[in-house]
Structure formats: C-alpha cells, structure tokens
Amino acid sequence: MKMNKGGYIFSFIFMILFILDVFISFFACYRQKKRRFGIKANNNFERYIDVKYDDKLLNKIYNNCIYIEK
C-alpha cells in the first residue's frame, strides 16, 4: 500500500516533533542532574530549561525515576 503525499508530510512533521521532544526531555533531565550537583546554568538555553522544567515538574513527569549517587 502506497502512502499519499499528505501521509509523507504528516509522518515527516511527526518525526521532527518526536525528535525535538526527545532532545528537550533529555536535556531537561541532564540539567536536573547538574542542578542536583550544584552546577549553575552557563547560557540562556540552560537558564530557560531551569525555569521551564524545574525539579517539581520533572518529578511529576518522571515519577518512577530513581536517582543513583556516586
């Protein structure tokens, strides 16, 4: 079964949104880890992530997350 042009466009847009979601989720969790160790944000993007995705929100989203201290 062939996909029409609209299907390709929808699939492409969905793929781009999924990749952005994975990137933002990864970076928000990475910044949370750095915040736990007391490392301050170095640039505007990190400061934005710290404000938009604070620990309270991330703990709500990833409520089964287990933190391992080294």
N, C-alpha and C positions, 0 to 999 in steps of 0.2 A: 504494500500500500504506500503510495507516494504522498508526501506532505505538500500542501499548497504553500504559496508564498507567505500567507499570513501565519501559518504554523511555524515556519522558519523564523520569522520576525519575533513571534511570541517566545519561541524557545531561546533565541539569542538574548532577548531582554531579560527573561527569567534567569538565564545563566549569568549574565552580568550582575543582576541584583543578588543572586546567591553568592557569587564571589565577593562582592562588597560586604555582604552580611558576615561571611566567614572572616574576612580581614578585620572588620570592626570588632567582632566578638573576640578574636584572638588578641588584638591589640588592647582591648579593654581589660581582659584578664591579665595580660602581661603588665599593664600599668598598675593593676591592683596588686600584683605580686611585688612590683617595685615600691609601691606605697607602703606595703607591709614592712619592707626593709628600710623605710625612711628616705628613699631616694626621691628627690624633687623632680618635677617636670622640667625638661630642658628647652622645650619650644612651645609654640602656640597650640599645635595639634595635641600634644600631651596634656597641656592645661585644659583644653576643651574636653578631652576624654575624661580627665579627672573630675570636671564639673558635671558633665552629662551622664557619665556612667560611674557614679560614686559607689562605695562599698555596699551601702544599703540596697541599691538597685541590683548590683551584681549578685549579692547574696540571695535576693529574691528570685532572680532568673536562674542561677545555678545553685539551687538549694541543696543538691546532693554532692556538692563539691567538698573534697577532703583536702586540707592543707597539710603538707608534709614539711616540717622544719628540718634543715640540715644541721 
